[in-house]
Amino acid sequence: MHYQMHYSAHMDQGTATMAFAIGNRVRQERQFRRWTLDQLAEAAGVSRRMLVKVEQGGANPSIGTLLRLSDALGVGLPTLIEPARPKPVKVTRRGAGAELWRSEAGGRGVLVAGTEPPDVVELWDWTLGPGDRHGSEAHSSGTKELLEVHQGTITVEVEDEAVTLVAGDAISFPGDVTHAYRNPKKRPAKFSLGVFQPGVRPKSHSAALNG
């Protein structure tokens, strides 16, 4: 799911804390694999400059950038977002999810729970403000998504097909093709999103492994 993150020019305290934690985790995972910055940047398809900013906690990376990094490292997005927890039971209290997307219209994308690889499941709480649209590139092969609308109206675009849903409606669709979520109305819309990404492993990338 490659998304754009819309933040103000200056990070608030919560955002800055999360950016710092993500940067540490990315650096730890990269160093564990003995990859250089250039190797991870090439494997993930991001610029070296952006990777340096992410690792230093000085950037608000888009969800798309985080997904590219987590895919390249083979850890899954929840692993980069959540602190390491030795216990198998993970509880996310109300309001404690990781807000990874925000729009000027009041939209929010919050990752509230996730599992570890190799079969990664993500649970998201989404709000789209009036006119908001959130697009995604194709995920890795075999990815599937489930969406249920809780409030308002959502149009789900899957390649060339568009389906409009209202509160109580649900949809399942492949996540390994281009897709988007859009609020065509003038009132906020809320939905839950589940993402299943099977077989998440580090990329076998010649530059990353041999450079």
C-alpha positions in Angstrom: 0.0 0.0 0.0 1.8 3.1 -1.1 0.3 6.2 0.3 1.1 9.8 0.7 1.5 11.3 4.2 0.3 14.8 4.6 1.8 16.6 7.7 2.5 20.1 8.6 6.0 21.4 8.0 7.0 20.9 11.6 6.4 17.5 13.3 4.4 17.5 16.5 5.9 15.6 19.5 4.0 12.4 18.9 5.0 12.3 15.2 8.6 13.1 16.0 8.8 10.4 18.6 7.4 7.8 16.2 9.7 9.0 13.4 12.7 8.5 15.7 11.6 5.0 16.7 11.0 4.0 13.1 14.4 5.3 12.1 16.1 3.3 14.8 14.3 0.1 13.8 15.1 0.6 10.1 18.8 1.1 11.0 18.9 -1.9 13.3 17.3 -4.2 10.6 19.7 -2.9 8.0 22.8 -3.3 10.1 21.6 -6.8 11.2 21.7 -7.7 7.5 25.0 -6.0 7.1 23.6 -3.8 4.3 25.0 -0.4 3.5 22.7 2.6 3.1 23.1 2.4 -0.7 22.2 -1.3 -0.7 19.0 -0.8 1.2 18.1 2.3 -0.8 18.5 0.3 -4.0 16.6 -2.7 -2.8 13.7 -0.6 -1.5 13.6 1.7 -4.5 14.1 4.9 -2.4 16.7 7.6 -2.6 19.8 7.4 -0.3 19.0 10.9 0.9 15.5 9.8 2.0 16.8 6.7 3.7 19.3 8.8 5.7 16.5 11.1 6.8 14.4 8.2 7.9 17.1 6.6 9.9 17.9 9.9 11.6 14.3 10.3 12.5 14.2 13.6 10.6 11.6 12.8 8.0 7.8 12.1 7.9 8.0 9.2 5.4 5.0 8.3 3.4 3.3 5.0 4.1 4.5 4.0 0.6 8.2 4.6 1.6 7.7 2.7 4.8 6.2 -0.2 2.9 9.0 -0.3 0.4 11.5 -0.4 3.3 9.7 -3.1 5.2 9.3 -5.2 2.0 13.0 -4.9 1.2 13.9 -5.8 4.7 11.3 -8.6 4.9 9.9 -7.6 8.2 6.4 -6.2 7.4 5.1 -2.7 8.1 3.9 -3.5 11.7 7.4 -4.5 12.7 8.8 -1.1 11.7 6.0 0.7 13.5 5.6 -1.2 16.7 8.3 -1.5 19.4 9.6 -5.0 19.9 7.4 -7.0 22.3 8.5 -10.4 23.5 5.0 -11.5 24.5 2.7 -13.1 21.9 -0.3 -11.1 23.0 -0.2 -7.5 21.9 -2.8 -4.9 23.0 -3.3 -1.5 21.4 -5.3 0.7 23.7 -7.8 3.2 22.3 -6.0 6.1 20.7 -2.6 4.4 20.8 -2.4 3.3 17.2 0.2 4.6 14.8 -1.2 7.5 12.7 0.6 7.2 9.4 -1.5 9.4 7.2 -3.3 12.7 7.7 -5.1 15.0 5.3 -6.1 18.7 5.4 -9.7 17.6 5.2 -9.5 15.7 8.5 -8.6 12.3 7.1 -6.5 9.8 9.2 -5.0 6.4 8.5 -4.1 4.6 11.7 -2.4 1.2 11.9 -3.9 -0.3 15.1 -2.6 -3.8 15.0 -0.3 -6.1 13.0 1.4 -9.5 13.0 5.0 -10.4 12.4 6.3 -12.1 9.2 6.3 -14.3 7.3 2.5 -13.9 7.0 1.7 -10.3 7.9 -1.8 -9.1 8.8 -2.5 -5.4 9.3 -5.6 -3.8 10.8 -6.2 -0.2 10.0 -8.7 2.4 11.2 -9.4 4.9 8.4 -11.2 8.3 8.2 -11.5 10.1 4.9 -12.5 13.7 5.0 -14.8 15.2 2.3 -13.2 14.7 -1.1 -10.2 12.7 0.3 -8.7 10.1 -2.0 -6.0 7.7 -0.9 -4.2 5.8 -3.6 -2.0 2.7 -3.5 0.4 1.0 -5.8 0.2 -2.8 -6.1 1.5 -4.7 -3.1 3.5 -7.9 -3.2 2.0 -10.9 -5.0 -0.8 -12.6 -3.1 -1.8 -9.6 -0.9 -5.5 -9.4 -0.1 -7.6 -6.6 1.5 -10.9 -6.5 3.4 -12.8 -3.3 4.0 -15.9 -2.5 6.0 -17.6 0.9 6.0 -18.7 2.2 9.4 -19.9 5.7 8.5 -20.5 7.6 5.3 -19.8 6.6 1.8 -16.6 5.1 0.3 -15.7 4.4 -3.3 -13.1 1.6 -3.7 -11.2 1.7 -7.0 -9.5 -1.6 -8.0 -7.7 -1.2 -11.3 -10.4 -0.1 -13.7 -13.3 -1.1 -11.4 -15.0 1.3 -8.9 -17.4 0.1 -6.2 -19.4 2.5 -4.0 -20.1 1.3 -0.4 -22.2 2.8 2.4 -22.2 2.1 6.2 -22.5 -1.7 6.8 -21.2 -2.7 3.4 -18.0 -4.7 3.0 -15.7 -5.7 0.2 -12.7 -8.0 -0.4 -10.3 -7.4 -3.2 -6.7 -8.2 -4.4 -4.1 -5.8 -3.0 -1.5 -6.8 -5.5 -3.0 -4.4 -8.1 -3.3 -0.6 -8.1 -6.2 0.5 -5.9 -7.6 3.5 -4.0 -10.1 4.6 -1.4 -12.2 7.7 -2.0 -14.8 9.7 -0.2 -17.1 11.2 -2.8 -19.4 13.0 -0.3 -19.3 16.1 1.8 -19.3 14.3 5.1 -16.5 12.3 6.7 -16.4 8.6 6.1 -14.9 5.9 8.4 -13.9 2.3 7.6 -11.8 -0.6 8.9 -9.2 -2.1 6.6 -7.5 -5.5 6.9 -4.5 -6.3 4.8 -3.0 -9.8 4.4 0.5 -10.0 2.9 1.8 -13.6 2.8 5.3 -14.8 2.6 7.1 -11.6 3.6 10.9 -12.1 3.5 13.9 -10.0 2.8 14.4 -9.2 -0.9 17.0 -11.3 -2.7 18.6 -8.3 -4.3 22.0 -8.7 -5.8 23.1 -5.1 -5.0 21.9 -5.4 -1.4 23.5 -8.8 -0.8 26.7 -8.6 -2.7 27.5 -4.9 -2.8 
